[in-house]
Amino acid sequence: MHNSVMKAWWDSSHMAGSNAAYVEELYETYLENPLNVSDSWKAIFDELPKVEGVTVEANHTSIRDSFRKMAALGPSARMGAPPPSAGDSSGDVKQVKVLQLINAYRFRGHQHANLDPLGLWKQERVRDLELSFHNLSEADFDVIYSLGSYAVGKEKMPLGELFKSLNHTYCGSIGSEYMHITDTEQKRWIQHYLESVEAKPTFDRNAKLKILKGLVAADGMEKYLGNKFTGAKRFSLEGGDALVPMLKGLICAAGESGAKEVVLGMAHRGRLNVLVNVLGKNPSVLFDEFAGKHDGTLGAGDVKYHAGFSSDFATDGGNVHLALAFNPSHLEIVNPVVMGSVRARQARRNCVNGSAVVPITIHGDAAIVGQGVVQETFNMSQTRGFSVGGTVRIVINNQVGFTTSKIEDARSTQYCTDIAKMVQAPIFHVNADDPEAVSFVTKLALDYRNTFKRDVVIDLVCYRRHGHNEADEPSATQPLMYKKIKKHPVARQIYADQLIAQGIIEKYEVEKMISDYRAALDHGACVVEEWRPMTAHSVDWSPYLGHDWDVDYDGSVSKERLVELGQSITSFPESHILHSRINKLYNDRVSMIKGERMIDWGMAENLAYATILDYGSDIRFTGQDSGRGTFFHRHSVLHNQTDASTYIPLQHLRAGQGEIEIYDSVLSEAAVMAFEYGFATAEPGTLTIWEAQFGDFANGAQVVFDQFLSSGEAKWGRLCGLTVLLPHGYEGQGPEHSSARLERFLQLCADHNWQVCVPSTPAQVYNMLRRQAVRPMRKPLIVMSPKSLLRHPLAVSSIDDLSTGIFYNVIDEIDELTLEKVSRVVMCSGKVYYDLLEQRRENELNNVAIVRIEQLYPFPSKELEAVATKYAHVSDWVWCQEEPQNQGAWYSSQHHFRNTIPQGATLAYAGREASASPAVGYITVHNQQQKALVENALIIKQGT
Ligand code: AMP
């Protein structure tokens, strides 16, 4: 063939980049049976590399690359094999076109699927789905073609039948998007699942009646609430009724495939319905809540459509424990909480592949694409520290986000689910008015998740019958949509009519189903047949309930045991070659254990972890650079310099010790913090720690602090022992890396909701961590952790200091001052203590005592009172802080200081002036400020 013809063929051929997937598809067909592709393609594939004479399935990237190369080199690279072209027999060309048609449906069939129950979606014409695009026509309908990998159970089919089959499979009530997945096994698996039944399996009578029952319940519940509590906000499910049979089917299938627990997260829409019709919440309890009654067990409480719930659910595979996570109004933030909770439960069940505990998250269409935390959770989904073996994600797609109905206002993507493609999750769009299709994709999604341990998305395309809530007037902003909705029959009616037409059920039986459900609600008892009293959950919280801060606990560890543990955590295999700096640090640690050096911060922290593991408790530690510590002080994970392998000495203390996992987290705050909150609220036996690189980064997780950590116990009665390490301290590093915004945490303090600590010595951090693990209380612990103190020569402790087991909330003056001479007491927290101490020593001031407050909340009034009694004669008291006056502890804690100092004494402020920015950017200004605040605190000016 003439070279220019060849060139034209190559340029226009399927080998040009955009048809790579098509070539791949042909190649797969060839692998299955070389005779199923045309001779010309066979000749090309025959040229590919072989192993011992056998064509092996090569990695598809390399196949694409090799074709790209061939295309780039031009025809001569093909070593003589004739290209498929107009010169081939027309049958061959048509066969190729048929395979191309199959491929087009697999890729783009979803764009012609019947997904919108209201029929309002304007679908673009997709030319690839038309016969003419492939040079085929109805005239070819009787010609029999090979189907390649099309998995309908036959090798060949007349084109007419194939065309019908493709339309059923890919353009019915299900729109499948999975061709973006690069892994061939996954793609084939999905193709087989869909194509073998043309996306429409047969349901037996029982299964159909079950679905109908679910729809009757979903609709019945909303109608009942609407009549009984007209106008009250309930965020009705109506329009998305299929969710109820869908979830029940999903839980049943999960149970049958071996799951023992299912954790669900969802926002408000449909929540009351799910609570009553899936989790089995007693309707009478819900009605009481509507009527404003409450039993007062949950402190401040929360609105009913945020409530969580726990129950057991009977399935053919045994009882499954269900936990619906409590949720604030902040959409999507519950997803990482659910994942964290699932990870904790999987760990408790020693389940490494995720099969025992299944996460289900339910999203809104505007929220899943609008809220960044969703992306964060997708990013976490396959990482070592955060994977849960895949999440089944369901979108309740109302086609309206609050009042934003125009897609161009809500997103920049075709589907709200496009974000899932970042992890190559398959996405199944499904028309919610076809509950059998919903049921089918639900099972498909779960089976995919269980098989591949990856996330999967079901986009339940529905509508919202009553606007954002029941007080809303949606036609004001969506006139056309609501005109349509008003006339649109409910899903229950549509499906019941179908079943009546199929002779499955009589009309009167449907009516009886409806009235029986209503009567059950009147009766007020649980309406979920599968509901079982809760026994299947696996953790007992009772040891942690009802304690006060002064609950007894023994935090001490003998000096001998500390030394033994110290030896263990400084040991590692000889073959594990350390970096010279780490080697020195570890040699220093050995000297500390021998008593030749004082213990520094990093060693004290590691010793705390060792003692907790030795006690048998587990530790989970994630954060930003946590393995080594942002400031290079921790080094709990040792990196072998020869092969980059890692060794964690804390994992090798003794047989039967607690387990520790330490992960440098993905670069996120909100999702990671929420994940750890979820973990800690599900697992009281593990010391769970999250660490920020710099404390101020925690404000990327503000919603987690506000909506969960500080208020979760008050709102929902859920305890949480999460420890948060936030590096804080004014070292002249500028506005962003100085302050962990202590004032914010202090402002949120009330009702004994959490602890805010500022430990200033290695012994203090050691005993603080131990207290958090050993004391039978589970309260969040917010720590202003140090930076320069990690290496400060004065910030050291002895083994004896550690072994006391006591964390001191207040530390009195340590130098031997003559009490009578003391005329000023300076109170402070954190690193500034050492600045004050050094300055005072340098200036040889013997009239100023320095008292450290190591726990700012709950405020240690008793301990400080004891100190104040000692200095009862002192009337000049100062609070010194590094932070600007409007920040730090001054405004939030001064009432505590004033209440505690001797009567008649004055309290002065020594610190930076109020400032909009947390710190200055210029080191010289920083130094001047720091010097001035220390002097102000120490030097008593004449006449004052
Ligand atoms: P779950 O496994 O989350 O469904 O919880 C089962 C039961 O354990 C709940 O009904 C609570 O009684 C209790 N529980 C679970 N988590 C907590 C928590 N964080 N604090 C206190 N009690 C909890």
Boltz pocket constraint, residues with backbone or C-beta under 6 A from the ligand:
constraints:
  - pocket:
      binder: B
      contacts: [[A, 309], [A, 310], [A, 311], [A, 322], [A, 323], [A, 324], [A, 537], [A, 538], [A, 539], [A, 541], [A, 680], [A, 681], [A, 682], [A, 717], [A, 718], [A, 719], [A, 720]]
      max_distance: 6.0
